[in-house]
Amino acid sequence: MNQIIDGKAISAAVTSETKEKTVLLKRHGIVPGLAVVLVGNNPASESYIRTKDRVASELGFNSRKIHLPETTTQAELLAQVQELNGDSSIHGILVQSPAPPQIDERAVVESLNPAKDVDGLHPINVGKLAMGDPSGLVSCTPLGCQRLLTASGIDPAGAHVVVLGRSMLVGKPVALLLMAKAAGGNATVTVAHSRSRNLSEIIRSADILIAAIGQPEFVRGDHVQEGVIVIDVGINRLDDPTARKGYRMVGDVAFDEVAPKARSITPVPGGVGPMTVAMLMENTLLACQRQTGLFV
């Protein structure tokens, strides 16, 4: 193994740059505003929201955390989104997923002002990504995966990238990003998933593997070729009576088996996770700059 890709260090550098630009904006009387909306009491979501709120506050953003009850109706949530759409002090809006069953999450995403959709999930933003239009906002986790590569001196151009997983949150947008005719792209991309034939052979052909299939330690050592570069998006909790908390966090890649064969690999935790929050803040800053017309 050659290199651990340190998501904590790279995310800290991204966040530092965001903070510097935020300071410059404030000199012009502009404060980036981020509103994060949570419906219900999902413990993991509450933890994510606290982290996002803390980082936004540390950056000097106008950070609003809106926690709605589990019984919130679709109409009430849409009304909240519309209020934020019209609030000029809020430049970015994120509605935390998952939501309770009475909420149609797709309709909520579609109700967002695309210019404030800092999670990059609105059909207009996804369409712009597919068309190679840089004026959209790109989903945070895929953007973080790409930044981990480029910040580590890894150019995907010409490489065979295998994306394991086809979700709208990671698989599809990261494939579009890495095949784009732009810096950090120009890769040959294969999107593989649970219904792919000869899946292990496809994975083994990867120069760069993006694992986002949501299955703990799915990718084993004999699935990858020597010198592979691995970005492990998975975050899975495995029971482990020997661990202090009774469980341990693992990725979609069996790290101890794959790392010895990898040229570079992200750990779990400490890889992609910190990047998602860092890119959310960068997206909020970008949205603020576009909405105010002031670029620093």
Secondary structure, 3 states (H helix, E strand, C coil): CCEECCHHHHHHHHHHHHHHHHHHHHCCCCCCEEEEEEECCCHHHHHHHHHHHHHHHHHCCEEEEEEECCCCCHHHHHHHHHHHHCCCCCCEEEECCCCCCCCCHHHHHHHCCHHHECCCCCHHHHHHHHHCCCCCCCCHHHHHHHHHHHHCCCCCCCCEEEEECCCCCCHHHHHHHHHCCCCCCCCEEEEECCCCCCHHHHHHCCCEEEECCCCCCCECHHHCCCCEEEEECCCEEEECCCCCCCEEEECCECHHHHHHHEEEECCCCCCHHHHHHHHHHHHHHHHHHHHHCCCC
